Amino acid sequence: MLIPSFLRSVPWLGRSWKPLNFSNSNSVRIPLSQKIEEETLPDYLASRYYPARIGQVFRDRYQIVGKLGYGASSTAWLARDMSYRRYVTLKIFIQSASMRHQLDNELQTYKRMDRGSRSHPGRSAVRSLLDTFDIDGPEDKHRCLVHPPLWESVLTFLHRNPIRRLPAPVLDVLLKHLFMALDFLHTECQIIHTDIKADNIMFGIADDSVFSDFEDGELHNPCPRKELSDGRTIYLSRELRMPKAMGAPVLCDFGSAVPGGVEHLEDIQPDIYRAPEVILEAPWTYSVDIWNVGCMIWNIFEGGSLFTGQDPEFQTYRSRAHLAEIIKLLGPPPPDLLARGNLSEFLAKDLLADRVPLEQRETTLEGDDKASFLRLVDKMLQWDPTRRSSAKELQQDEWIWADLANLKIPQELRQDLLPRSILVRKLKVFPIEAIVRGYITGSAWSSYSRTGQVNGLKLPEGLQESQELPQPLYTPSTKAELGQHDENISVQQAAQIVGEKYAARIEQLAIQIYTVAKEYAKTKGIIIADTKFEFGLDEATDQVVLIDEVLTPDSSRFWPAAKYQVGRGQDSFDKQFLRDWLTRQGLKGKEGVEMPQDVVDETAKKYAEAFELLTGQSLQGALADLK
């Protein structure tokens, strides 16, 4: 059965799962003399780690399925949330006084995040906390955090790539979500992350079979383990397989986060990502995160660090060497920044070298693509913190959207023969229309007002007219013959008409296209409230293909963002103006109506304004190019 995407995260309300029996009778035993996992860490102390066991149940709810990983401060486990019939990640922390302080800080950060706007798109781009509790260990209590499970970090993803670089399309998606996350943290929650790096950003999973496969593997082929004389067991971590559908990247690890709104002086950030004001011991605030991202994306896209801070005299990281490298790239620091810190001038002049600007160091891109990428980086890497762009501004950068708008979705337009001629391919048209709604308006609002439902789907109570929905809602309709009316149908009915495989693909593509278009249009001052797509089937390749006109005022509701107000109908750039006129005149649904010239002119004006806002060029100029 097909379920609308925004309902897929609703916990199952049926009976709870029963605990599983994880037998270890046929597992491989590792020799006691061989150090594995957390034992290999430099400061490992067994008594600090909680001795978790596969199959163990906490709070009569969470059952450990297998080990996902380990670190100096915690171990991570995939678990079954038996009450909600879902999989979660348990992060069980070591026992130490410093760790308790860090965890208290992290929990306070999560509380601040929880108070942030529920509608901000960046909320979904930060890792959420589902639950937290203490576990009684052999010597003291251990704190456990419960999170939605994620796949792997960007750092691990990089290591899978032989050239150790992120492809440009992946970087585009990562940056879009990272800037959304930082905008949410900075503007809604007043939080500064301070520790942004590739291993603190993880990819989500949109394929639950990854977890059931992991569970099945542990049930039938238990992971190798080392059983110690004190009763502890150390397990080898088991990898989650590559998901069939990866989720969006998510910013994680808030143990070093601090409240914003005040200036700080603490020493923060990974060494090579430290902002100039941090190195100079000057007051710092939100903009340190922006510098941090600028350095990090160079690292993961160019395959090398902008700065290393390696001092040739001491053969280790030193602040003076790091400053020399920044000067080599950006030129000398502004005097007022030096005055705010503890250095009035740079003392290690022997470390200075001739300036090498960014454009000479960038080797991956060419032409306009290179120029726009360098402009993006330049917006972040500024000596003066006040000159760095905000996360909100960076979300709209041209380099990110240039690739995101180029969705890899087949279309029926093959090539231009003449300015007004195109060559197309013959397809079998699916007899449904794929309607995606981001806001509740029009017939959807009428239906919701009467029944609380849209296309048979029950929506939350208390929605207002024109309110944005939690996630895009897919509401297909029939594709009627000329002169007849389309009829709304359920996703199940759509599947009966076109087949479940094609119905699922159409829903996925429709939501994907709408989501990207909606975000792009917002940067141009337009809200796309809803839209309609049509698809066909290339029977030779079994490929679902986007057909017909796309995202025009004829098939979409375009609202001016500056005038948007919840609780009423909206001004529009689309044919709603014409619909309203026909309704007022009592002519709606009648054939052969002759339109007054002023109505024709006003309708044309609205279409032209939408075109010019979205494209940045005049409609008259574009039409002249076709002649």
C-alpha positions, 0 to 999 in steps of 0.5 A: 500500500502506498502511504503519503510521505508526510505520514510515513514517520507517524509511529505505528499504533498497533501492538508492540513488538515482542523481544527477539531471541539473539543466540550467540551459539554459532558466533566467532570467538576472538582470542583474548590477546587480540585488542578490538574496537574500543580496546584499541583507543589510546586512553581505553579503560574498560570500567568506563564503558557500559557492558551492553549485550546484544538482545538486552532490553532497556526500560521494557522498550528498547532491545539491542540488535547489534553494534554500529560503532564505538568512540572515545566517549560512547558506543552506538547500537541499533535497537528495536523500539518495541513500543513504536515498532521502529528502529532507533540508535542507542548511544551509550556514553562512558562514565566520567565526570567530564562526560557528565558535564558535556552531556548536560550541555548537549541535553540543554542544547536539544531542549533549546532546539525542541523549542525552535519553530516546528515549521522551519525547514532546518529542523529536519536537517539536525539530528533529533533526540527521541528519548534519554535515560540512565542505565545502572552500570557495574560502577555508576550510571551511564547516560543513553541518548535515543536517536533516529538511525542514520546511515554513515558520516560524510567522512566515511562516505568520502573514504569509499571514494578512491579520490576522497572527494565528494561529487559536486551534486552530492556537495550541493545537497549537503550544503543546502541542508547544512545551511538550512540546519545552521539557519535553524540553529542560529536564528530559531534556537540561538545555538552555535555548533562550533564543531562542524566537520565531515564526521559530524554530518551523517546521511539519512536512510529512506529505506527501512529494509536496511535495518531489518537486513541488519537484524536478520544478519545478527539473528542468523550470522551473529557478529564475532565477539570477545568474551572477557573473564569479568563477564563483559563482551566486546562485539565487532561492529556490523555495517549497515548496508548501502540503502536503496534510497539515501535520506538527506544529510543531517548535522549531528553531535551537539556536545560542543554547542554553546548558546548564541546571542553573546560573545564568547572567548572559549577555544573551539573548533577542530584545529584546521577549521578554527576561525581567525577570531578564535585563533586571535583570542578575540570575541566570537559568535555565530559567524565562526560556524560559517568560517568552519563550513567554508574550510570544511567544504574545500577539504571534502570537495577539493580533496585537501585542506586549505590550512594545516597549521603545521609549524615547521619549527615545532612539527605540530599545529601552532596558531602562528603557522595557521595565521600565516597560512590565512594571510597567504590566502586572504592578505593581512588581517584588518587592524580592528580584528587584531585590536580585539584579540591578544595580538597587536601584530603578527610576530612570526614574519618568517612564516609568511609567504607570497599570497596565493589566492583561491582561484589558483588553488581550485583545480576541480572546476572550470569556467563559470562553475569555478567562478561561482564556486569561488564566490560561494567560498569567498562569502564564508572565508572573510577575516571580518566576521561581520562580512561573512554571509549568514546561513540564510543567505548562503542557502540561496547561493547560485552555485548550490541551486545551479546543480540542484535545479538540474534534476536527473529526471527524464523528459520528453523534449529531445532537441530544438530543431528551430526556435519554435519546433522540438523533436519528441518521443512517443510515450504511453501517457499515464491516465492520472495527474500527479498533484502535489500540495505544499499548502492547503488551499483551493479544493483541498481547503474546501474538502478539509473544512467540511471533512478534515480530510483531503483525498481521503487522508485525515490531516491534523486538526486546526489547520488554517486556510493557506497554511503550509503543510508539514510535508508535501502532500501527494493527491492524484486525480484522474485525467479526464477527456477533453471537456470533462472534469478530473476527479480526485482519487486516493493513492491506492486508486492511482495504484490500481489504475497504473500499477503499484510500481509506476504509481510509487515512482510517479509519487516519488518524482512528483514530490522531488520535483515540487520540493526543489522547485518550491525551494528555488521559487522561495528565493525569488519571492514566489510561493508555489502552493501546489502544482500538477505533473503528468508522466508517460512510460517509455515502453522500450526502457520501462522508464517513467518520463516527465511530460507536458508543461511543468511549473507554469501558472497554468498548472501551479498556484504561484503566490507573492511571498511578500503578501503571504498571510495564513488564514485567508485566500492569497493574491496570485500570479496564476489563472486564479485571477481569471477563475475569480472573475468568472465566479463573480460574473456567474460565468464559471463553467460556461463555454464561449465566454468573451473576456473584457480586454482589461481582464485579459491584460491583467491576467497576462501581466500576472503571468509575465511578472511570475516569469520575470521573477523566476527567470530574472529576464523580461518576458518580452526579451525572451520572446524576442529571442525566439524570433 
